[in-house]
Amino acid sequence: MIPDRIDITWLMLTGLALATLLIPPLVARPLLGNALLLIFAGLKGRRLVLDFLDLRAAPPLWRGLVSAWVFVVVLFAWLASSIVALV
């Protein structure tokens, strides 16, 4: 039996969620740890909007706008955490 896209996305989201638990004890540098956690959050957010909100079937403009929005939110979160870590 071949898993469908939703099953693969669910497995990926579960794996990334578990990986976020492993990163803080394994990464000694806080900025790198924050960057990895936020990259995982961006990947999870993009998979959610593409597969669970069914944006994969939407026009490319909408897919691009929503994906850009997810990554802009992640970028702002990283910038905020970097400023706090440096102060």
PDB file of N, CA, C and O in Angstrom:
ATOM      1  N   MET A   1       0.842  -1.184   0.000  1.00  0.00           N
ATOM      2  CA  MET A   1       0.000   0.000   0.000  1.00  0.00           C
ATOM      3  C   MET A   1       0.887   1.247   0.000  1.00  0.00           C
ATOM      4  O   MET A   1       1.771   1.391   0.845  1.00  0.00           O
ATOM      5  N   ILE A   2       0.648   2.122  -0.932  1.00  0.00           N
ATOM      6  CA  ILE A   2       1.420   3.351  -1.066  1.00  0.00           C
ATOM      7  C   ILE A   2       0.747   4.447  -0.230  1.00  0.00           C
ATOM      8  O   ILE A   2      -0.444   4.709  -0.398  1.00  0.00           O
ATOM      9  N   PRO A   3       1.513   5.094   0.677  1.00  0.00           N
ATOM     10  CA  PRO A   3       0.909   6.172   1.467  1.00  0.00           C
ATOM     11  C   PRO A   3       0.611   7.381   0.589  1.00  0.00           C
ATOM     12  O   PRO A   3       1.349   7.680  -0.350  1.00  0.00           O
ATOM     13  N   ASP A   4      -0.469   8.064   0.906  1.00  0.00           N
ATOM     14  CA  ASP A   4      -0.792   9.263   0.136  1.00  0.00           C
ATOM     15  C   ASP A   4      -0.056  10.467   0.726  1.00  0.00           C
ATOM     16  O   ASP A   4       0.647  10.354   1.730  1.00  0.00           O
ATOM     17  N   ARG A   5      -0.232  11.600   0.091  1.00  0.00           N
ATOM     18  CA  ARG A   5       0.514  12.809   0.451  1.00  0.00           C
ATOM     19  C   ARG A   5       0.210  13.262   1.885  1.00  0.00           C
ATOM     20  O   ARG A   5       1.110  13.734   2.581  1.00  0.00           O
ATOM     21  N   ILE A   6      -1.022  13.129   2.327  1.00  0.00           N
ATOM     22  CA  ILE A   6      -1.388  13.558   3.687  1.00  0.00           C
ATOM     23  C   ILE A   6      -0.660  12.711   4.721  1.00  0.00           C
ATOM     24  O   ILE A   6      -0.201  13.233   5.737  1.00  0.00           O
ATOM     25  N   ASP A   7      -0.550  11.404   4.472  1.00  0.00           N
ATOM     26  CA  ASP A   7       0.174  10.539   5.403  1.00  0.00           C
ATOM     27  C   ASP A   7       1.650  10.902   5.468  1.00  0.00           C
ATOM     28  O   ASP A   7       2.242  10.940   6.546  1.00  0.00           O
ATOM     29  N   ILE A   8       2.235  11.165   4.318  1.00  0.00           N
ATOM     30  CA  ILE A   8       3.649  11.552   4.281  1.00  0.00           C
ATOM     31  C   ILE A   8       3.850  12.886   4.999  1.00  0.00           C
ATOM     32  O   ILE A   8       4.820  13.057   5.736  1.00  0.00           O
ATOM     33  N   THR A   9       2.938  13.824   4.783  1.00  0.00           N
ATOM     34  CA  THR A   9       3.027  15.114   5.470  1.00  0.00           C
ATOM     35  C   THR A   9       2.892  14.933   6.972  1.00  0.00           C
ATOM     36  O   THR A   9       3.622  15.556   7.743  1.00  0.00           O
ATOM     37  N   TRP A  10       1.957  14.078   7.395  1.00  0.00           N
ATOM     38  CA  TRP A  10       1.775  13.839   8.821  1.00  0.00           C
ATOM     39  C   TRP A  10       3.041  13.250   9.432  1.00  0.00           C
ATOM     40  O   TRP A  10       3.447  13.657  10.521  1.00  0.00           O
ATOM     41  N   LEU A  11       3.665  12.303   8.753  1.00  0.00           N
ATOM     42  CA  LEU A  11       4.910  11.715   9.247  1.00  0.00           C
ATOM     43  C   LEU A  11       6.032  12.758   9.308  1.00  0.00           C
ATOM     44  O   LEU A  11       6.819  12.781  10.254  1.00  0.00           O
ATOM     45  N   MET A  12       6.092  13.611   8.296  1.00  0.00           N
ATOM     46  CA  MET A  12       7.114  14.655   8.267  1.00  0.00           C
ATOM     47  C   MET A  12       6.904  15.641   9.412  1.00  0.00           C
ATOM     48  O   MET A  12       7.864  16.023  10.081  1.00  0.00           O
ATOM     49  N   LEU A  13       5.664  16.056   9.644  1.00  0.00           N
ATOM     50  CA  LEU A  13       5.371  16.992  10.727  1.00  0.00           C
ATOM     51  C   LEU A  13       5.702  16.371  12.084  1.00  0.00           C
ATOM     52  O   LEU A  13       6.225  17.047  12.970  1.00  0.00           O
ATOM     53  N   THR A  14       5.399  15.093  12.241  1.00  0.00           N
ATOM     54  CA  THR A  14       5.719  14.402  13.493  1.00  0.00           C
ATOM     55  C   THR A  14       7.225  14.321  13.692  1.00  0.00           C
ATOM     56  O   THR A  14       7.722  14.558  14.793  1.00  0.00           O
ATOM     57  N   GLY A  15       7.951  13.988  12.632  1.00  0.00           N
ATOM     58  CA  GLY A  15       9.409  13.920  12.723  1.00  0.00           C
ATOM     59  C   GLY A  15      10.037  15.262  13.040  1.00  0.00           C
ATOM     60  O   GLY A  15      10.960  15.343  13.851  1.00  0.00           O
ATOM     61  N   LEU A  16       9.545  16.314  12.409  1.00  0.00           N
ATOM     62  CA  LEU A  16      10.080  17.651  12.690  1.00  0.00           C
ATOM     63  C   LEU A  16       9.742  18.104  14.106  1.00  0.00           C
ATOM     64  O   LEU A  16      10.545  18.779  14.751  1.00  0.00           O
ATOM     65  N   ALA A  17       8.560  17.735  14.590  1.00  0.00           N
ATOM     66  CA  ALA A  17       8.193  18.080  15.963  1.00  0.00           C
ATOM     67  C   ALA A  17       9.110  17.369  16.954  1.00  0.00           C
ATOM     68  O   ALA A  17       9.536  17.970  17.941  1.00  0.00           O
ATOM     69  N   LEU A  18       9.416  16.107  16.705  1.00  0.00           N
ATOM     70  CA  LEU A  18      10.340  15.387  17.575  1.00  0.00           C
ATOM     71  C   LEU A  18      11.752  15.953  17.472  1.00  0.00           C
ATOM     72  O   LEU A  18      12.478  15.999  18.465  1.00  0.00           O
ATOM     73  N   ALA A  19      12.141  16.383  16.280  1.00  0.00           N
ATOM     74  CA  ALA A  19      13.471  16.964  16.097  1.00  0.00           C
ATOM     75  C   ALA A  19      13.616  18.272  16.878  1.00  0.00           C
ATOM     76  O   ALA A  19      14.708  18.592  17.347  1.00  0.00           O
ATOM     77  N   THR A  20      12.539  19.018  17.019  1.00  0.00           N
ATOM     78  CA  THR A  20      12.613  20.265  17.782  1.00  0.00           C
ATOM     79  C   THR A  20      12.868  19.995  19.261  1.00  0.00           C
ATOM     80  O   THR A  20      13.392  20.859  19.963  1.00  0.00           O
ATOM     81  N   LEU A  21      12.510  18.820  19.737  1.00  0.00           N
ATOM     82  CA  LEU A  21      12.811  18.464  21.120  1.00  0.00           C
ATOM     83  C   LEU A  21      14.279  18.090  21.300  1.00  0.00           C
ATOM     84  O   LEU A  21      14.830  18.246  22.389  1.00  0.00           O
ATOM     85  N   LEU A  22      14.907  17.600  20.245  1.00  0.00           N
ATOM     86  CA  LEU A  22      16.294  17.147  20.332  1.00  0.00           C
ATOM     87  C   LEU A  22      17.306  18.263  20.094  1.00  0.00           C
ATOM     88  O   LEU A  22      18.449  18.157  20.537  1.00  0.00           O
ATOM     89  N   ILE A  23      16.917  19.311  19.416  1.00  0.00           N
ATOM     90  CA  ILE A  23      17.880  20.349  19.037  1.00  0.00           C
ATOM     91  C   ILE A  23      18.453  21.112  20.237  1.00  0.00           C
ATOM     92  O   ILE A  23      19.674  21.242  20.320  1.00  0.00           O
ATOM     93  N   PRO A  24      17.649  21.618  21.163  1.00  0.00           N
ATOM     94  CA  PRO A  24      18.245  22.433  22.238  1.00  0.00           C
ATOM     95  C   PRO A  24      19.349  21.736  23.044  1.00  0.00           C
ATOM     96  O   PRO A  24      20.369  22.369  23.314  1.00  0.00           O
ATOM     97  N   PRO A  25      19.198  20.471  23.439  1.00  0.00           N
ATOM     98  CA  PRO A  25      20.312  19.866  24.188  1.00  0.00           C
ATOM     99  C   PRO A  25      21.542  19.566  23.318  1.00  0.00           C
ATOM    100  O   PRO A  25      22.653  19.471  23.841  1.00  0.00           O
ATOM    101  N   LEU A  26      21.359  19.418  22.015  1.00  0.00           N
ATOM    102  CA  LEU A  26      22.471  19.030  21.151  1.00  0.00           C
ATOM    103  C   LEU A  26      23.250  20.209  20.577  1.00  0.00           C
ATOM    104  O   LEU A  26      24.407  20.051  20.189  1.00  0.00           O
ATOM    105  N   VAL A  27      22.633  21.384  20.519  1.00  0.00           N
ATOM    106  CA  VAL A  27      23.285  22.547  19.907  1.00  0.00           C
ATOM    107  C   VAL A  27      23.718  23.501  21.012  1.00  0.00           C
ATOM    108  O   VAL A  27      22.895  23.987  21.789  1.00  0.00           O
ATOM    109  N   ALA A  28      25.021  23.763  21.070  1.00  0.00           N
ATOM    110  CA  ALA A  28      25.558  24.598  22.146  1.00  0.00           C
ATOM    111  C   ALA A  28      25.369  26.093  21.877  1.00  0.00           C
ATOM    112  O   ALA A  28      25.308  26.888  22.815  1.00  0.00           O
ATOM    113  N   ARG A  29      25.278  26.471  20.618  1.00  0.00           N
ATOM    114  CA  ARG A  29      25.168  27.893  20.283  1.00  0.00           C
ATOM    115  C   ARG A  29      23.698  28.274  20.156  1.00  0.00           C
ATOM    116  O   ARG A  29      22.984  27.698  19.334  1.00  0.00           O
ATOM    117  N   PRO A  30      23.234  29.233  20.953  1.00  0.00           N
ATOM    118  CA  PRO A  30      21.811  29.570  20.943  1.00  0.00           C
ATOM    119  C   PRO A  30      21.308  30.127  19.617  1.00  0.00           C
ATOM    120  O   PRO A  30      20.183  29.827  19.219  1.00  0.00           O
ATOM    121  N   LEU A  31      22.107  30.926  18.926  1.00  0.00           N
ATOM    122  CA  LEU A  31      21.639  31.490  17.651  1.00  0.00           C
ATOM    123  C   LEU A  31      21.454  30.391  16.606  1.00  0.00           C
ATOM    124  O   LEU A  31      20.494  30.419  15.836  1.00  0.00           O
ATOM    125  N   LEU A  32      22.358  29.439  16.582  1.00  0.00           N
ATOM    126  CA  LEU A  32      22.230  28.324  15.646  1.00  0.00           C
ATOM    127  C   LEU A  32      21.029  27.457  16.010  1.00  0.00           C
ATOM    128  O   LEU A  32      20.283  27.024  15.131  1.00  0.00           O
ATOM    129  N   GLY A  33      20.844  27.206  17.292  1.00  0.00           N
ATOM    130  CA  GLY A  33      19.692  26.425  17.739  1.00  0.00           C
ATOM    131  C   GLY A  33      18.378  27.103  17.382  1.00  0.00           C
ATOM    132  O   GLY A  33      17.442  26.453  16.918  1.00  0.00           O
ATOM    133  N   ASN A  34      18.313  28.425  17.601  1.00  0.00           N
ATOM    134  CA  ASN A  34      17.102  29.172  17.237  1.00  0.00           C
ATOM    135  C   ASN A  34      16.855  29.118  15.736  1.00  0.00           C
ATOM    136  O   ASN A  34      15.718  28.957  15.294  1.00  0.00           O
ATOM    137  N   ALA A  35      17.920  29.252  14.956  1.00  0.00           N
ATOM    138  CA  ALA A  35      17.766  29.208  13.498  1.00  0.00           C
ATOM    139  C   ALA A  35      17.239  27.845  13.053  1.00  0.00           C
ATOM    140  O   ALA A  35      16.345  27.775  12.209  1.00  0.00           O
ATOM    141  N   LEU A  36      17.782  26.761  13.611  1.00  0.00           N
ATOM    142  CA  LEU A  36      17.309  25.422  13.233  1.00  0.00           C
ATOM    143  C   LEU A  36      15.852  25.208  13.635  1.00  0.00           C
ATOM    144  O   LEU A  36      15.066  24.664  12.859  1.00  0.00           O
ATOM    145  N   LEU A  37      15.493  25.633  14.839  1.00  0.00           N
ATOM    146  CA  LEU A  37      14.105  25.486  15.280  1.00  0.00           C
ATOM    147  C   LEU A  37      13.153  26.260  14.379  1.00  0.00           C
ATOM    148  O   LEU A  37      12.077  25.769  14.037  1.00  0.00           O
ATOM    149  N   LEU A  38      13.544  27.455  13.998  1.00  0.00           N
ATOM    150  CA  LEU A  38      12.669  28.264  13.155  1.00  0.00           C
ATOM    151  C   LEU A  38      12.628  27.762  11.714  1.00  0.00           C
ATOM    152  O   LEU A  38      11.608  27.908  11.040  1.00  0.00           O
ATOM    153  N   ILE A  39      13.716  27.177  11.238  1.00  0.00           N
ATOM    154  CA  ILE A  39      13.677  26.552   9.912  1.00  0.00           C
ATOM    155  C   ILE A  39      12.696  25.397   9.919  1.00  0.00           C
ATOM    156  O   ILE A  39      11.906  25.235   8.989  1.00  0.00           O
ATOM    157  N   PHE A  40      12.749  24.587  10.981  1.00  0.00           N
ATOM    158  CA  PHE A  40      11.787  23.482  11.100  1.00  0.00           C
ATOM    159  C   PHE A  40      10.361  24.017  11.173  1.00  0.00           C
ATOM    160  O   PHE A  40       9.453  23.439  10.575  1.00  0.00           O
ATOM    161  N   ALA A  41      10.156  25.111  11.896  1.00  0.00           N
ATOM    162  CA  ALA A  41       8.816  25.704  11.990  1.00  0.00           C
ATOM    163  C   ALA A  41       8.345  26.190  10.624  1.00  0.00           C
ATOM    164  O   ALA A  41       7.176  26.026  10.276  1.00  0.00           O
ATOM    165  N   GLY A  42       9.248  26.787   9.850  1.00  0.00           N
ATOM    166  CA  GLY A  42       8.884  27.238   8.505  1.00  0.00           C
ATOM    167  C   GLY A  42       8.530  26.073   7.594  1.00  0.00           C
ATOM    168  O   GLY A  42       7.572  26.155   6.825  1.00  0.00           O
ATOM    169  N   LEU A  43       9.295  24.987   7.674  1.00  0.00           N
ATOM    170  CA  LEU A  43       8.985  23.805   6.870  1.00  0.00           C
ATOM    171  C   LEU A  43       7.636  23.207   7.266  1.00  0.00           C
ATOM    172  O   LEU A  43       6.844  22.816   6.409  1.00  0.00           O
ATOM    173  N   LYS A  44       7.386  23.141   8.571  1.00  0.00           N
ATOM    174  CA  LYS A  44       6.099  22.611   9.029  1.00  0.00           C
ATOM    175  C   LYS A  44       4.951  23.509   8.570  1.00  0.00           C
ATOM    176  O   LYS A  44       3.919  23.017   8.114  1.00  0.00           O
ATOM    177  N   GLY A  45       5.131  24.817   8.691  1.00  0.00           N
ATOM    178  CA  GLY A  45       4.081  25.744   8.269  1.00  0.00           C
ATOM    179  C   GLY A  45       3.784  25.640   6.784  1.00  0.00           C
ATOM    180  O   GLY A  45       2.625  25.680   6.370  1.00  0.00           O
ATOM    181  N   ARG A  46       4.830  25.508   5.988  1.00  0.00           N
ATOM    182  CA  ARG A  46       4.618  25.402   4.538  1.00  0.00           C
ATOM    183  C   ARG A  46       3.897  24.102   4.182  1.00  0.00           C
ATOM    184  O   ARG A  46       2.990  24.105   3.350  1.00  0.00           O
ATOM    185  N   ARG A  47       4.293  22.996   4.804  1.00  0.00           N
ATOM    186  CA  ARG A  47       3.611  21.724   4.531  1.00  0.00           C
ATOM    187  C   ARG A  47       2.154  21.781   4.973  1.00  0.00           C
ATOM    188  O   ARG A  47       1.280  21.223   4.309  1.00  0.00           O
ATOM    189  N   LEU A  48       1.889  22.453   6.093  1.00  0.00           N
ATOM    190  CA  LEU A  48       0.505  22.574   6.555  1.00  0.00           C
ATOM    191  C   LEU A  48      -0.351  23.323   5.548  1.00  0.00           C
ATOM    192  O   LEU A  48      -1.440  22.870   5.195  1.00  0.00           O
ATOM    193  N   VAL A  49       0.137  24.468   5.084  1.00  0.00           N
ATOM    194  CA  VAL A  49      -0.692  25.242   4.163  1.00  0.00           C
ATOM    195  C   VAL A  49      -0.808  24.571   2.800  1.00  0.00           C
ATOM    196  O   VAL A  49      -1.838  24.701   2.138  1.00  0.00           O
ATOM    197  N   LEU A  50       0.222  23.861   2.371  1.00  0.00           N
ATOM    198  CA  LEU A  50       0.146  23.209   1.064  1.00  0.00           C
ATOM    199  C   LEU A  50      -0.762  21.987   1.074  1.00  0.00           C
ATOM    200  O   LEU A  50      -1.559  21.795   0.155  1.00  0.00           O
ATOM    201  N   ASP A  51      -0.646  21.170   2.100  1.00  0.00           N
ATOM    202  CA  ASP A  51      -1.365  19.900   2.082  1.00  0.00           C
ATOM    203  C   ASP A  51      -2.664  19.913   2.876  1.00  0.00           C
ATOM    204  O   ASP A  51      -3.684  19.437   2.378  1.00  0.00           O
ATOM    205  N   PHE A  52      -2.657  20.440   4.088  1.00  0.00           N
ATOM    206  CA  PHE A  52      -3.872  20.404   4.890  1.00  0.00           C
ATOM    207  C   PHE A  52      -4.842  21.525   4.543  1.00  0.00           C
ATOM    208  O   PHE A  52      -6.051  21.360   4.705  1.00  0.00           O
ATOM    209  N   LEU A  53      -4.342  22.657   4.070  1.00  0.00           N
ATOM    210  CA  LEU A  53      -5.224  23.728   3.612  1.00  0.00           C
ATOM    211  C   LEU A  53      -5.443  23.668   2.101  1.00  0.00           C
ATOM    212  O   LEU A  53      -6.117  24.521   1.524  1.00  0.00           O
ATOM    213  N   ASP A  54      -4.866  22.650   1.477  1.00  0.00           N
ATOM    214  CA  ASP A  54      -5.059  22.333   0.061  1.00  0.00           C
ATOM    215  C   ASP A  54      -4.631  23.474  -0.866  1.00  0.00           C
ATOM    216  O   ASP A  54      -5.270  23.727  -1.887  1.00  0.00           O
ATOM    217  N   LEU A  55      -3.561  24.149  -0.507  1.00  0.00           N
ATOM    218  CA  LEU A  55      -3.041  25.206  -1.365  1.00  0.00           C
ATOM    219  C   LEU A  55      -2.221  24.642  -2.512  1.00  0.00           C
ATOM    220  O   LEU A  55      -1.864  25.374  -3.436  1.00  0.00           O
ATOM    221  N   ARG A  56      -1.917  23.356  -2.467  1.00  0.00           N
ATOM    222  CA  ARG A  56      -1.164  22.734  -3.548  1.00  0.00           C
ATOM    223  C   ARG A  56      -1.963  22.800  -4.862  1.00  0.00           C
ATOM    224  O   ARG A  56      -1.381  22.816  -5.946  1.00  0.00           O
ATOM    225  N   ALA A  57      -3.292  22.838  -4.753  1.00  0.00           N
ATOM    226  CA  ALA A  57      -4.144  22.915  -5.938  1.00  0.00           C
ATOM    227  C   ALA A  57      -4.480  24.364  -6.315  1.00  0.00           C
ATOM    228  O   ALA A  57      -5.161  24.599  -7.313  1.00  0.00           O
ATOM    229  N   ALA A  58      -4.016  25.317  -5.537  1.00  0.00           N
ATOM    230  CA  ALA A  58      -4.317  26.726  -5.801  1.00  0.00           C
ATOM    231  C   ALA A  58      -3.393  27.264  -6.892  1.00  0.00           C
ATOM    232  O   ALA A  58      -2.388  26.635  -7.221  1.00  0.00           O
ATOM    233  N   PRO A  59      -3.728  28.415  -7.449  1.00  0.00           N
ATOM    234  CA  PRO A  59      -2.843  29.035  -8.444  1.00  0.00           C
ATOM    235  C   PRO A  59      -1.460  29.345  -7.847  1.00  0.00           C
ATOM    236  O   PRO A  59      -1.337  29.581  -6.645  1.00  0.00           O
ATOM    237  N   PRO A  60      -0.439  29.340  -8.685  1.00  0.00           N
ATOM    238  CA  PRO A  60       0.933  29.573  -8.192  1.00  0.00           C
ATOM    239  C   PRO A  60       1.104  30.885  -7.427  1.00  0.00           C
ATOM    240  O   PRO A  60       1.898  30.953  -6.489  1.00  0.00           O
ATOM    241  N   LEU A  61       0.376  31.916  -7.815  1.00  0.00           N
ATOM    242  CA  LEU A  61       0.497  33.193  -7.117  1.00  0.00           C
ATOM    243  C   LEU A  61       0.116  33.042  -5.645  1.00  0.00           C
ATOM    244  O   LEU A  61       0.826  33.536  -4.770  1.00  0.00           O
ATOM    245  N   TRP A  62      -0.998  32.366  -5.367  1.00  0.00           N
ATOM    246  CA  TRP A  62      -1.440  32.182  -3.985  1.00  0.00           C
ATOM    247  C   TRP A  62      -0.472  31.304  -3.205  1.00  0.00           C
ATOM    248  O   TRP A  62      -0.176  31.584  -2.043  1.00  0.00           O
ATOM    249  N   ARG A  63       0.024  30.240  -3.838  1.00  0.00           N
ATOM    250  CA  ARG A  63       1.005  29.374  -3.168  1.00  0.00           C
ATOM    251  C   ARG A  63       2.244  30.179  -2.806  1.00  0.00           C
ATOM    252  O   ARG A  63       2.773  30.052  -1.701  1.00  0.00           O
ATOM    253  N   GLY A  64       2.704  31.004  -3.731  1.00  0.00           N
ATOM    254  CA  GLY A  64       3.884  31.816  -3.476  1.00  0.00           C
ATOM    255  C   GLY A  64       3.665  32.850  -2.388  1.00  0.00           C
ATOM    256  O   GLY A  64       4.531  33.051  -1.537  1.00  0.00           O
ATOM    257  N   LEU A  65       2.517  33.504  -2.409  1.00  0.00           N
ATOM    258  CA  LEU A  65       2.231  34.520  -1.394  1.00  0.00           C
ATOM    259  C   LEU A  65       2.143  33.920   0.005  1.00  0.00           C
ATOM    260  O   LEU A  65       2.700  34.467   0.957  1.00  0.00           O
ATOM    261  N   VAL A  66       1.447  32.802   0.124  1.00  0.00           N
ATOM    262  CA  VAL A  66       1.296  32.184   1.441  1.00  0.00           C
ATOM    263  C   VAL A  66       2.627  31.608   1.922  1.00  0.00           C
ATOM    264  O   VAL A  66       2.955  31.717   3.104  1.00  0.00           O
ATOM    265  N   SER A  67       3.387  31.004   1.028  1.00  0.00           N
ATOM    266  CA  SER A  67       4.705  30.488   1.413  1.00  0.00           C
ATOM    267  C   SER A  67       5.628  31.627   1.827  1.00  0.00           C
ATOM    268  O   SER A  67       6.372  31.500   2.799  1.00  0.00           O
ATOM    269  N   ALA A  68       5.584  32.725   1.107  1.00  0.00           N
ATOM    270  CA  ALA A  68       6.396  33.893   1.469  1.00  0.00           C
ATOM    271  C   ALA A  68       5.968  34.440   2.825  1.00  0.00           C
ATOM    272  O   ALA A  68       6.815  34.846   3.620  1.00  0.00           O
ATOM    273  N   TRP A  69       4.675  34.456   3.098  1.00  0.00           N
ATOM    274  CA  TRP A  69       4.174  34.931   4.387  1.00  0.00           C
ATOM    275  C   TRP A  69       4.711  34.058   5.520  1.00  0.00           C
ATOM    276  O   TRP A  69       5.132  34.577   6.553  1.00  0.00           O
ATOM    277  N   VAL A  70       4.699  32.747   5.335  1.00  0.00           N
ATOM    278  CA  VAL A  70       5.216  31.840   6.368  1.00  0.00           C
ATOM    279  C   VAL A  70       6.683  32.138   6.634  1.00  0.00           C
ATOM    280  O   VAL A  70       7.102  32.229   7.788  1.00  0.00           O
ATOM    281  N   PHE A  71       7.465  32.289   5.569  1.00  0.00           N
ATOM    282  CA  PHE A  71       8.891  32.513   5.763  1.00  0.00           C
ATOM    283  C   PHE A  71       9.209  33.914   6.279  1.00  0.00           C
ATOM    284  O   PHE A  71      10.218  34.090   6.962  1.00  0.00           O
ATOM    285  N   VAL A  72       8.392  34.903   5.978  1.00  0.00           N
ATOM    286  CA  VAL A  72       8.594  36.245   6.545  1.00  0.00           C
ATOM    287  C   VAL A  72       8.324  36.214   8.054  1.00  0.00           C
ATOM    288  O   VAL A  72       9.048  36.845   8.824  1.00  0.00           O
ATOM    289  N   VAL A  73       7.299  35.491   8.474  1.00  0.00           N
ATOM    290  CA  VAL A  73       7.020  35.361   9.910  1.00  0.00           C
ATOM    291  C   VAL A  73       8.192  34.676  10.608  1.00  0.00           C
ATOM    292  O   VAL A  73       8.605  35.092  11.690  1.00  0.00           O
ATOM    293  N   VAL A  74       8.723  33.629   9.988  1.00  0.00           N
ATOM    294  CA  VAL A  74       9.873  32.929  10.568  1.00  0.00           C
ATOM    295  C   VAL A  74      11.093  33.848  10.614  1.00  0.00           C
ATOM    296  O   VAL A  74      11.836  33.835  11.595  1.00  0.00           O
ATOM    297  N   LEU A  75      11.302  34.633   9.582  1.00  0.00           N
ATOM    298  CA  LEU A  75      12.429  35.560   9.554  1.00  0.00           C
ATOM    299  C   LEU A  75      12.313  36.599  10.669  1.00  0.00           C
ATOM    300  O   LEU A  75      13.297  36.882  11.353  1.00  0.00           O
ATOM    301  N   PHE A  76      11.130  37.166  10.856  1.00  0.00           N
ATOM    302  CA  PHE A  76      10.940  38.141  11.929  1.00  0.00           C
ATOM    303  C   PHE A  76      11.159  37.504  13.299  1.00  0.00           C
ATOM    304  O   PHE A  76      11.734  38.131  14.188  1.00  0.00           O
ATOM    305  N   ALA A  77      10.708  36.269  13.473  1.00  0.00           N
ATOM    306  CA  ALA A  77      10.926  35.572  14.743  1.00  0.00           C
ATOM    307  C   ALA A  77      12.418  35.353  14.983  1.00  0.00           C
ATOM    308  O   ALA A  77      12.895  35.505  16.107  1.00  0.00           O
ATOM    309  N   TRP A  78      13.156  34.995  13.931  1.00  0.00           N
ATOM    310  CA  TRP A  78      14.587  34.787  14.078  1.00  0.00           C
ATOM    311  C   TRP A  78      15.302  36.101  14.398  1.00  0.00           C
ATOM    312  O   TRP A  78      16.190  36.140  15.250  1.00  0.00           O
ATOM    313  N   LEU A  79      14.914  37.165  13.714  1.00  0.00           N
ATOM    314  CA  LEU A  79      15.524  38.466  14.000  1.00  0.00           C
ATOM    315  C   LEU A  79      15.257  38.894  15.438  1.00  0.00           C
ATOM    316  O   LEU A  79      16.152  39.399  16.115  1.00  0.00           O
ATOM    317  N   ALA A  80      14.040  38.696  15.899  1.00  0.00           N
ATOM    318  CA  ALA A  80      13.705  39.065  17.292  1.00  0.00           C
ATOM    319  C   ALA A  80      14.508  38.226  18.268  1.00  0.00           C
ATOM    320  O   ALA A  80      15.022  38.756  19.253  1.00  0.00           O
ATOM    321  N   SER A  81      14.627  36.923  18.017  1.00  0.00           N
ATOM    322  CA  SER A  81      15.395  36.083  18.933  1.00  0.00           C
ATOM    323  C   SER A  81      16.874  36.412  18.879  1.00  0.00           C
ATOM    324  O   SER A  81      17.563  36.297  19.892  1.00  0.00           O
ATOM    325  N   SER A  82      17.375  36.816  17.729  1.00  0.00           N
ATOM    326  CA  SER A  82      18.791  37.179  17.602  1.00  0.00           C
ATOM    327  C   SER A  82      19.083  38.469  18.358  1.00  0.00           C
ATOM    328  O   SER A  82      20.119  38.587  19.012  1.00  0.00           O
ATOM    329  N   ILE A  83      18.187  39.423  18.270  1.00  0.00           N
ATOM    330  CA  ILE A  83      18.381  40.687  18.984  1.00  0.00           C
ATOM    331  C   ILE A  83      18.353  40.449  20.487  1.00  0.00           C
ATOM    332  O   ILE A  83      19.162  41.014  21.223  1.00  0.00           O
ATOM    333  N   VAL A  84      17.428  39.618  20.943  1.00  0.00           N
ATOM    334  CA  VAL A  84      17.343  39.324  22.373  1.00  0.00           C
ATOM    335  C   VAL A  84      18.587  38.575  22.840  1.00  0.00           C
ATOM    336  O   VAL A  84      19.092  38.832  23.933  1.00  0.00           O
ATOM    337  N   ALA A  85      19.084  37.653  22.020  1.00  0.00           N
ATOM    338  CA  ALA A  85      20.265  36.873  22.409  1.00  0.00           C
ATOM    339  C   ALA A  85      21.529  37.736  22.451  1.00  0.00           C
ATOM    340  O   ALA A  85      22.438  37.462  23.234  1.00  0.00           O
ATOM    341  N   LEU A  86      21.588  38.752  21.635  1.00  0.00           N
ATOM    342  CA  LEU A  86      22.779  39.597  21.588  1.00  0.00           C
ATOM    343  C   LEU A  86      22.781  40.671  22.683  1.00  0.00           C
ATOM    344  O   LEU A  86      23.832  41.204  23.037  1.00  0.00           O
ATOM    345  N   VAL A  87      21.616  40.974  23.202  1.00  0.00           N
ATOM    346  CA  VAL A  87      21.532  42.045  24.224  1.00  0.00           C
ATOM    347  C   VAL A  87      21.874  41.524  25.584  1.00  0.00           C
ATOM    348  O   VAL A  87      21.855  42.279  26.556  1.00  0.00           O
TER     349      VAL A  87
END
